[in-house]
């Protein structure tokens, strides 16, 4: 029997596999599934089992979860198709005899107005309907959502957003990966719903201040309306449907829906979560090496 991590060719899934190895799970008992297997050859070199897994290919799903005891479904990226894709993985995992199915969802998925959460809510409902032994990991925002945009902030001299003074309970992506690994390697999580967010929160204005202090350059927060942000994003070449969803995320932040104060994340990983300032500093250092 094995632990299967889907989406292991993505950032989060890859980190989950690394966290499992760090936790002492024998490499041959871990299956890393994904589409671009070249990305996980480093894991294969460490003895992890690598299998092709495409959410749009039912046969690959069945083959990837064969023999699974526990399965982590890392949410996919194909908007509009994700509920069916995730459900197919959960169903295949059940058929394979899995006794634990964890899913990476979104904060307050059952009550939030965040448009990005619609398919997460639908997936949670579908997994429940299957009668699957579930654990829902409702991941908050990653620091990387913002540190990946540092070149833009530095180029424009501003963090542009429509989040107002809404607070974001962010954490390092690695913190969320460690939480998933903890659920996969310890007992007592069946039926649990974890609202995951960082120990401290920040506004976009505070993010801009941290970037300013860390870079030594003046970076302001430029507040705009949701329609204005949508227009800015589409003007930058982002397809309109995607731009609308991204701008809606700022609206949701403004309404307090990305603030998470449960402490679930730090409890699962057994330590305080990462902080924004070190995350920005590390990202700036990485940029300087490019």
Helices and strands as residue ranges (DSSP letters): E 2-5, H 11-22, G 27-29, E 30-34, G 37-40, H 41-44, E 49-52, H 58-64, E 68-73, H 82-95, E 100-106, G 115-117, H 118-130, E 134-139, H 144-147, H 150-156, E 158-161, H 173-185, E 193-196, H 204-215, E 220-223, H 226-235, H 240-254, H 264-269, H 276-288
